[in-house]
């Protein structure tokens, strides 16, 4: 692979991750089938061509599924704690390669290096969680109404889990799924985003080495590459009982429909329109920090990014002034350089979407307090760098109701009680993450009550962005209803079975039914 146009630190990272000759369409990941056309991966950081990855053809896909099916027949019989040992070794390997993998995530996706390293740490954390879980895949016992009978429930692996991930978290979301699926006894087929294919190759290389060292079938972890057409092969495939898909609401609805047609299962993590409610009782210094990171972290390209600030009129002007001042201090540039807060958007299409959203704000009557733009020259040669925006709007504006995957923050004023703010927050079709900033216990508890936030995540005195491994991650309404990365999310990767055992010489029927002959 030619590394003459990419930054030296990335050339070193690629070498450590076992990526070579990708521009020739050669796969270095075990059990990666790709004989189709090439995907070119350009860095949004500097526009350099990082590499080219061959896509998966229909014939390649059939081989992948056959390989995965054969691996499942062996893997499901391995005791869960032994499967946990595999995940433990994978986590240790991630610890060894955290720096180069974090650098690749940063360079191929565009998020800051600290966020790239944080994403790899999420992978490590879910491995640790899954290792403990491998000894806690518990069932449930119950008393039978029939004498001499015992009833219980147990969980079995599903088979193949299909994973479709998005560009904004090119490695962590895959790990959220695979770590839990593997300890559950499933095998995985992963289609990473075509915008970040090298991150997928890197992860496949890492797990392939662990599988080889343990004499385990390589089909436990499979990788396919391509656009939505490759994804359609998975969603329509009856051999894949569960599809876990992360992406836009539009994409999720298509996936849900295709999987439902064959009565498969879907785990959907879709769009967010996340708000922070700021009451008169908020600690404003803490609030500004949380709002700032939530709005511009990952250049606004997180599903949990803060899109809306719902601010009480008593503190509205003060919050507005503090935010405008803070935005002037945001440093934008090469995300591999720690002095910068914000890197580029993923590609030029994302830039166009952002600029069109700003235009839409003006057309609907919104007021730009900080108007973002595309940055040119002075190290911004790739054309994917933008400055962030703040706009005063009304919650019912069409542009506010939709998710703009970019650093566009809306300020919405409310008056009266916190119930009014909660109604505004809930007044969108998405239901992923939410937060309230207040030192008033009653406001906080109301926000967390049945009458409060309708989101899957509700925080008090922290922002909307960022989630810890251990708590179930996911949202309601058009966010899809999926849950990943913690709590009892493991159950979606398994099938539940109810068992009844009769240890007598009689055969009584349930509900006292008599059937004598």
C-alpha positions as CSV (number, residue, x, y, z in Angstrom):
1,X,0.0,0.0,0.0
2,X,1.3,3.4,-0.9
3,X,1.6,5.7,2.1
4,X,3.2,8.6,0.4
5,X,0.2,10.9,0.7
6,X,-1.0,10.0,4.2
7,X,0.4,11.2,7.5
8,X,3.4,9.2,8.8
9,X,1.7,8.4,12.1
10,X,-1.2,6.8,10.1
11,X,1.2,4.8,7.9
12,X,2.7,3.4,11.2
13,X,-0.7,2.7,12.6
14,X,-1.8,0.8,9.5
15,X,1.3,-1.3,9.6
16,X,0.6,-2.2,13.3
17,X,-3.0,-3.1,12.4
18,X,-1.9,-5.5,9.7
19,X,-3.3,-3.4,6.8
20,X,-1.2,-3.8,3.7
21,X,-1.8,-3.7,-0.1
22,X,-5.5,-2.7,0.5
23,X,-5.3,-0.5,-2.5
24,X,-4.9,-3.6,-4.7
25,X,-8.1,-5.1,-3.3
26,X,-6.1,-7.6,-1.3
27,X,-7.7,-8.6,2.0
28,X,-5.5,-9.0,5.0
29,X,-8.4,-9.8,7.3
30,X,-9.0,-13.5,7.9
31,X,-12.4,-14.6,6.5
32,X,-12.9,-11.4,4.6
33,X,-14.4,-12.2,1.2
34,X,-14.2,-9.4,-1.4
35,X,-14.0,-9.8,-5.2
36,X,-16.1,-6.9,-6.2
37,X,-15.3,-3.3,-7.1
38,X,-13.1,-1.2,-4.9
39,X,-14.2,1.3,-2.3
40,X,-11.8,4.2,-2.0
41,X,-11.3,5.6,1.5
42,X,-10.3,9.2,1.6
43,X,-9.5,10.9,4.9
44,X,-11.7,13.9,5.7
45,X,-8.7,15.2,7.7
46,X,-6.5,16.1,4.7
47,X,-8.2,14.5,1.7
48,X,-5.5,11.8,1.3
49,X,-6.4,8.4,-0.1
50,X,-5.8,6.0,2.7
51,X,-6.6,2.9,0.8
52,X,-9.0,0.9,-1.3
53,X,-11.0,-2.1,-0.1
54,X,-12.6,-4.7,-2.4
55,X,-16.4,-5.1,-2.0
56,X,-18.4,-8.3,-1.4
57,X,-20.2,-9.8,-4.3
58,X,-23.3,-12.0,-4.1
59,X,-21.2,-15.1,-4.5
60,X,-18.8,-13.9,-1.9
61,X,-21.7,-13.3,0.5
62,X,-22.9,-16.9,0.1
63,X,-19.5,-18.1,1.1
64,X,-19.5,-15.9,4.1
65,X,-22.8,-17.2,5.3
66,X,-21.8,-20.8,4.8
67,X,-18.6,-20.2,6.7
68,X,-20.5,-18.5,9.5
69,X,-23.1,-21.3,9.7
70,X,-20.4,-24.0,10.0
71,X,-18.6,-22.0,12.7
72,X,-21.8,-21.6,14.7
73,X,-22.3,-25.4,14.8
74,X,-19.0,-25.6,16.8
75,X,-19.1,-22.3,18.7
76,X,-22.5,-22.9,20.3
77,X,-21.3,-26.0,22.0
78,X,-18.4,-24.2,23.7
79,X,-19.3,-23.3,27.4
80,X,-20.2,-19.6,27.8
81,X,-17.3,-18.9,30.2
82,X,-14.9,-20.3,27.6
83,X,-16.5,-18.0,25.0
84,X,-15.9,-15.3,27.6
85,X,-12.2,-16.2,27.6
86,X,-12.1,-15.5,23.9
87,X,-13.6,-12.1,24.5
88,X,-11.1,-11.4,27.3
89,X,-8.2,-12.1,24.9
90,X,-9.8,-9.8,22.3
91,X,-10.0,-7.1,24.9
92,X,-6.4,-7.5,25.8
93,X,-5.4,-7.3,22.2
94,X,-7.4,-4.0,21.9
95,X,-5.4,-2.7,24.9
96,X,-2.2,-3.4,23.0
97,X,-3.4,-1.7,19.8
98,X,-5.5,1.1,21.4
99,X,-3.2,3.8,20.1
100,X,-2.9,2.8,16.4
101,X,-6.6,1.8,16.2
102,X,-7.6,5.1,17.8
103,X,-5.4,7.0,15.3
104,X,-7.0,5.2,12.4
105,X,-10.5,5.9,13.7
106,X,-9.6,9.6,14.1
107,X,-8.0,9.8,10.6
108,X,-10.6,7.8,8.6
109,X,-13.7,9.2,10.4
110,X,-12.4,12.7,11.4
111,X,-13.2,12.8,15.1
112,X,-10.5,14.0,17.6
113,X,-7.8,11.6,18.6
114,X,-9.1,11.7,22.2
115,X,-12.5,10.6,20.9
116,X,-10.9,8.0,18.7
117,X,-9.0,6.6,21.7
118,X,-12.2,6.8,23.8
119,X,-14.0,4.8,21.2
120,X,-11.4,2.0,21.4
121,X,-11.7,2.2,25.2
122,X,-15.5,1.5,24.8
123,X,-14.5,-1.6,22.9
124,X,-12.3,-2.7,25.8
125,X,-15.0,-1.9,28.3
126,X,-17.7,-3.9,26.6
127,X,-15.3,-6.8,26.4
128,X,-14.8,-6.6,30.2
129,X,-18.5,-6.4,30.7
130,X,-19.1,-9.4,28.4
131,X,-16.5,-11.5,30.2
132,X,-18.4,-11.2,33.5
133,X,-21.6,-11.7,31.7
134,X,-20.4,-15.0,30.3
135,X,-20.9,-16.5,33.8
136,X,-24.3,-14.9,34.3
137,X,-26.4,-16.0,31.4
138,X,-29.1,-17.0,33.8
139,X,-32.6,-18.5,33.2
140,X,-35.6,-18.5,35.5
141,X,-37.4,-21.2,37.5
142,X,-41.0,-21.3,38.4
143,X,-43.5,-23.6,40.2
144,X,-45.8,-25.8,38.1
145,X,-49.5,-26.2,38.8
146,X,-49.1,-29.9,38.1
147,X,-47.7,-32.1,40.8
148,X,-44.3,-33.8,40.1
149,X,-43.4,-31.2,37.4
150,X,-40.7,-28.6,37.2
151,X,-40.7,-25.6,35.0
152,X,-37.9,-23.3,34.0
153,X,-36.7,-20.9,31.2
154,X,-33.3,-21.0,29.5
155,X,-31.6,-19.0,26.8
156,X,-29.9,-20.4,23.7
157,X,-27.8,-18.7,21.0
158,X,-29.7,-17.4,17.9
159,X,-27.1,-18.3,15.3
160,X,-25.8,-15.6,12.9
161,X,-26.1,-12.0,14.0
162,X,-25.9,-9.5,11.2
163,X,-24.4,-6.1,12.1
164,X,-24.7,-2.9,10.0
165,X,-22.8,0.0,11.6
166,X,-22.5,3.7,10.8
167,X,-19.4,5.8,10.1
168,X,-19.6,8.0,13.2
169,X,-18.6,5.1,15.5
170,X,-16.8,2.9,13.1
171,X,-15.6,0.3,15.6
172,X,-17.3,0.7,19.0
173,X,-20.9,-0.2,17.9
174,X,-19.6,-3.3,16.2
175,X,-17.9,-4.3,19.5
176,X,-21.0,-3.6,21.5
177,X,-22.8,-6.2,19.4
178,X,-20.1,-8.8,18.9
179,X,-18.9,-9.0,22.5
180,X,-22.4,-9.8,23.8
181,X,-23.2,-12.0,20.8
182,X,-20.0,-14.0,21.2
183,X,-20.5,-14.8,24.8
184,X,-24.1,-15.7,24.0
185,X,-22.8,-18.3,21.5
186,X,-23.6,-16.4,18.3
187,X,-21.4,-15.8,15.3
188,X,-21.3,-12.4,13.6
189,X,-21.3,-11.0,10.1
190,X,-20.4,-7.3,10.0
191,X,-21.0,-4.7,7.2
192,X,-19.2,-1.6,8.3
193,X,-19.9,1.8,6.8
194,X,-18.5,2.2,3.3
195,X,-17.2,5.5,4.5
196,X,-14.9,3.9,7.0
197,X,-14.0,0.5,5.6
198,X,-10.4,0.3,6.8
199,X,-11.6,0.5,10.4
200,X,-13.5,-2.7,9.7
201,X,-10.5,-4.4,8.2
202,X,-8.4,-3.4,11.2
203,X,-10.9,-4.9,13.7
204,X,-11.2,-8.1,11.6
205,X,-7.5,-8.5,11.6
206,X,-7.4,-8.2,15.4
207,X,-10.1,-10.8,16.1
208,X,-8.8,-13.1,13.4
209,X,-5.5,-13.4,15.2
210,X,-7.2,-14.2,18.5
211,X,-9.4,-16.8,16.8
212,X,-6.3,-18.4,15.2
213,X,-4.4,-18.5,18.4
214,X,-7.3,-20.4,20.1
215,X,-7.8,-22.8,17.2
216,X,-11.4,-21.5,16.7
217,X,-13.2,-21.2,13.4
218,X,-12.6,-18.0,11.6
219,X,-16.3,-17.8,10.7
220,X,-17.1,-16.7,14.3
221,X,-16.3,-13.2,13.0
222,X,-17.0,-12.3,9.3
223,X,-16.6,-9.1,7.4
224,X,-18.3,-7.9,4.3
225,X,-18.0,-4.6,2.5
226,X,-20.1,-2.5,0.2
227,X,-23.0,-0.1,-0.1
228,X,-26.6,-0.6,0.8
229,X,-27.0,-3.4,-1.8
230,X,-24.7,-5.6,0.3
231,X,-26.7,-4.6,3.4
232,X,-29.8,-5.8,1.6
233,X,-28.3,-9.2,1.2
234,X,-28.3,-9.4,5.0
235,X,-31.7,-7.9,5.7
236,X,-33.5,-10.3,3.3
237,X,-31.5,-13.4,4.4
238,X,-33.6,-15.8,6.4
239,X,-30.3,-17.4,7.6
240,X,-29.7,-14.3,9.8
241,X,-32.2,-14.3,12.7
242,X,-31.1,-10.9,14.0
243,X,-30.1,-7.8,12.3
244,X,-28.5,-5.0,14.4
245,X,-28.5,-1.8,12.4
246,X,-27.3,1.6,13.4
247,X,-27.9,4.6,11.1
248,X,-30.6,7.1,10.1
249,X,-34.3,6.8,10.7
250,X,-34.8,6.4,6.9
251,X,-32.4,3.5,6.8
252,X,-33.9,1.9,9.9
253,X,-37.4,1.9,8.5
254,X,-36.2,0.1,5.4
255,X,-34.3,-2.5,7.4
256,X,-37.2,-3.0,9.8
257,X,-39.6,-3.6,6.9
258,X,-37.3,-6.1,5.1
259,X,-36.5,-8.1,8.3
260,X,-40.1,-8.1,9.4
261,X,-41.2,-9.5,6.0
262,X,-39.3,-12.7,6.9
263,X,-40.3,-12.4,10.6
264,X,-36.8,-11.9,11.7
265,X,-35.6,-9.8,14.6
266,X,-34.3,-6.2,14.4
267,X,-32.2,-4.2,16.9
268,X,-32.3,-0.6,15.7
269,X,-30.3,2.3,16.9
270,X,-31.4,5.3,14.8
271,X,-31.5,9.1,14.8
272,X,-31.6,11.4,17.8
273,X,-32.8,15.0,18.3
274,X,-31.4,15.4,21.7
275,X,-32.2,18.3,24.0
276,X,-30.9,19.8,27.2
277,X,-33.4,21.6,29.4
278,X,-31.8,24.5,31.3
279,X,-33.9,25.7,34.2
280,X,-33.4,28.8,36.3
281,X,-31.8,26.5,38.9
282,X,-29.0,25.3,36.6
283,X,-25.3,25.6,37.3
284,X,-24.5,27.5,34.2
285,X,-20.8,26.9,34.2
286,X,-21.4,23.2,34.2
287,X,-24.2,23.6,31.6
288,X,-22.0,25.5,29.1
289,X,-19.4,22.7,29.2
290,X,-21.9,20.0,28.7
291,X,-23.7,21.8,25.9
292,X,-20.5,22.7,24.1
293,X,-19.1,19.2,24.0
294,X,-22.5,17.8,23.1
295,X,-22.9,20.2,20.2
296,X,-19.5,20.2,18.7
297,X,-17.9,16.9,19.8
298,X,-17.3,14.7,16.8
299,X,-18.4,17.8,14.8
300,X,-22.0,17.1,15.7
301,X,-21.9,13.7,14.2
302,X,-23.0,11.6,17.2
303,X,-26.5,10.1,17.5
304,X,-26.4,11.6,21.0
305,X,-25.1,15.0,19.9
306,X,-26.9,17.9,21.5
307,X,-29.3,19.4,18.9
308,X,-31.5,21.6,21.1
309,X,-31.1,23.8,24.2
310,X,-34.5,24.5,25.8
311,X,-33.7,27.4,28.1
312,X,-35.9,29.2,30.6
313,X,-36.5,32.8,29.8
314,X,-35.0,33.9,33.2
315,X,-31.5,32.6,32.2
316,X,-31.9,32.6,28.4
317,X,-29.9,35.7,27.6
318,X,-27.1,34.8,30.0
319,X,-26.8,31.3,28.5
320,X,-26.9,32.7,25.0
321,X,-24.0,35.1,25.7
322,X,-21.9,32.5,27.4
323,X,-22.4,30.1,24.5
324,X,-21.5,32.7,21.8
325,X,-18.3,33.5,23.8
326,X,-17.5,29.9,24.1
327,X,-18.0,29.2,20.4
328,X,-15.4,31.9,19.6
329,X,-12.8,29.8,21.5
330,X,-13.4,26.5,19.6
331,X,-10.3,25.5,17.7
332,X,-10.9,23.6,14.5
333,X,-8.3,21.6,12.7
334,X,-6.4,18.3,12.3
335,X,-8.1,15.9,14.8
336,X,-4.8,14.1,15.4
337,X,-3.5,17.3,17.0
338,X,-4.7,17.6,20.6
339,X,-4.9,21.4,20.5
340,X,-8.0,21.3,18.3
341,X,-11.5,20.7,19.7
342,X,-13.2,19.8,16.5
343,X,-12.2,18.0,13.3
344,X,-13.9,17.8,9.9
345,X,-17.3,16.4,8.8
346,X,-17.1,12.9,7.2
347,X,-17.3,14.1,3.6
348,X,-18.3,16.8,1.2
349,X,-21.9,15.5,1.1
350,X,-22.1,16.1,4.8
351,X,-20.8,19.6,4.3
352,X,-23.5,20.3,1.7
353,X,-26.2,19.0,4.0
354,X,-25.0,21.3,6.8
355,X,-24.9,24.4,4.6
356,X,-28.4,23.6,3.3
357,X,-29.6,23.2,6.9
358,X,-28.3,26.7,7.7
359,X,-30.1,28.1,4.7
360,X,-33.3,26.3,5.8
361,X,-33.1,27.9,9.3
362,X,-33.1,31.4,7.7
363,X,-36.0,30.5,5.3
364,X,-38.1,29.4,8.3
365,X,-37.5,32.6,10.2
366,X,-34.7,31.4,12.5
367,X,-32.0,33.8,13.6
368,X,-28.3,32.8,13.3
369,X,-26.4,33.9,16.4
370,X,-23.3,32.2,15.1
371,X,-23.4,31.3,11.4
372,X,-21.1,28.5,10.4
373,X,-19.5,28.1,7.0
374,X,-17.2,25.8,5.1
375,X,-13.6,26.5,5.9
376,X,-11.1,26.9,3.0
377,X,-7.3,27.2,2.8
378,X,-5.0,27.4,5.8
379,X,-4.7,23.6,6.2
380,X,-8.4,22.9,5.3
381,X,-7.6,21.5,1.9
382,X,-9.9,18.6,2.1
383,X,-12.9,20.9,2.1
384,X,-14.7,18.9,4.9
385,X,-14.0,21.4,7.6
386,X,-16.8,23.7,8.8
387,X,-17.3,26.1,11.7
388,X,-20.3,25.4,14.0
389,X,-23.6,27.3,14.2
390,X,-26.0,28.5,16.9
391,X,-29.6,29.5,15.9
392,X,-32.6,30.9,17.7
393,X,-35.6,28.9,16.5
394,X,-39.1,27.6,17.5
395,X,-39.4,23.9,18.3
396,X,-42.1,23.4,15.6
397,X,-39.8,24.5,12.7
398,X,-39.4,21.7,10.2
399,X,-35.6,22.0,10.3
400,X,-35.7,21.5,14.1
401,X,-37.9,18.5,13.8
402,X,-35.3,16.7,11.7
403,X,-31.8,15.6,12.7
404,X,-29.0,17.5,11.0
405,X,-25.9,15.4,11.4
406,X,-23.6,18.4,11.9
407,X,-22.6,21.1,14.5
408,X,-25.9,23.0,14.3
409,X,-27.3,23.9,17.8
410,X,-30.8,25.3,18.3
411,X,-31.8,27.6,21.1
412,X,-35.4,27.4,22.2
413,X,-36.9,29.7,24.9
414,X,-39.5,28.4,27.4
415,X,-41.5,30.1,30.2
416,X,-43.4,28.9,33.2
417,X,-42.9,25.5,34.8
418,X,-40.5,22.7,33.8
419,X,-43.4,20.8,32.5
420,X,-43.5,23.2,29.5
421,X,-39.9,22.5,28.8
422,X,-40.5,18.7,29.0
423,X,-43.3,19.0,26.5
424,X,-41.0,20.8,24.1
425,X,-38.3,18.3,24.5
426,X,-40.7,15.4,23.9
427,X,-42.2,17.2,20.9
428,X,-40.1,15.5,18.3
429,X,-40.3,12.1,16.6
430,X,-36.9,10.9,17.9
431,X,-36.4,9.7,21.5
432,X,-32.7,8.9,22.1
433,X,-31.0,11.1,24.7
434,X,-32.1,13.9,26.9
435,X,-30.8,15.9,29.8
436,X,-31.9,18.5,32.4
437,X,-29.6,21.0,34.1
438,X,-31.0,21.9,37.5
439,X,-30.1,21.9,41.2
440,X,-33.7,21.6,42.1
441,X,-34.5,18.0,43.2
442,X,-38.2,18.3,42.3
443,X,-37.4,19.4,38.7
444,X,-34.9,16.5,38.4
445,X,-37.2,13.9,39.7
446,X,-40.1,15.1,37.6
447,X,-37.9,14.9,34.5
448,X,-37.1,11.2,35.3
449,X,-40.7,10.3,36.2
450,X,-43.4,8.8,34.0
451,X,-44.5,12.4,33.2
452,X,-40.9,13.3,32.2
453,X,-38.5,12.6,29.3
454,X,-39.8,10.1,26.8
455,X,-36.2,9.2,25.7
456,X,-34.3,6.0,26.2
457,X,-31.6,8.0,28.0
458,X,-32.4,10.7,30.5
459,X,-29.6,12.5,32.4
460,X,-29.4,15.0,35.2
461,X,-26.6,17.6,35.3
462,X,-24.6,15.9,32.5
463,X,-25.0,16.4,28.8
464,X,-26.8,14.2,26.2
465,X,-23.6,12.9,24.6
466,X,-21.6,10.0,25.8
467,X,-22.7,6.7,27.4
468,X,-21.0,4.3,29.8
469,X,-20.8,0.6,29.1
470,X,-23.1,-1.3,31.5
471,X,-26.2,0.8,31.0
472,X,-28.5,-0.2,28.2
473,X,-28.0,2.2,25.3
474,X,-30.9,3.0,22.9
475,X,-34.0,5.1,22.3
476,X,-37.7,5.2,21.8
477,X,-40.1,6.3,19.1
478,X,-38.4,6.6,15.7
479,X,-35.0,6.0,17.3
480,X,-36.0,2.4,17.0
481,X,-36.4,0.9,20.4
482,X,-33.1,-1.0,20.4
483,X,-30.9,-1.6,23.4
484,X,-27.2,-2.4,23.4
485,X,-24.0,-2.4,25.5
486,X,-25.3,-3.2,28.9
487,X,-27.9,-4.3,31.4
488,X,-29.9,-7.2,30.0
489,X,-29.3,-6.3,26.4
490,X,-27.7,-9.7,26.0
491,X,-31.2,-11.3,25.8
492,X,-31.8,-9.9,22.3
493,X,-28.9,-12.0,21.0
494,X,-30.5,-15.2,22.4
495,X,-33.7,-17.2,22.0
496,X,-35.8,-17.9,25.1
497,X,-37.1,-21.4,25.7
498,X,-39.6,-22.6,28.4
499,X,-39.0,-26.2,29.6
500,X,-41.4,-28.4,31.6
501,X,-40.1,-31.7,33.1
502,X,-42.5,-34.4,34.4
503,X,-40.7,-36.7,36.8
504,X,-43.7,-38.8,37.8
505,X,-45.5,-41.8,36.2
506,X,-48.6,-39.8,35.7
507,X,-49.5,-37.4,32.9
508,X,-51.8,-34.6,34.3
509,X,-52.7,-31.9,31.9
510,X,-52.6,-28.2,32.6
511,X,-55.7,-26.3,33.7
512,X,-57.1,-29.5,35.1
513,X,-58.2,-30.8,31.6
514,X,-59.2,-34.5,31.6
515,X,-58.5,-36.5,28.5
516,X,-59.2,-40.2,29.4
517,X,-59.6,-43.0,26.9
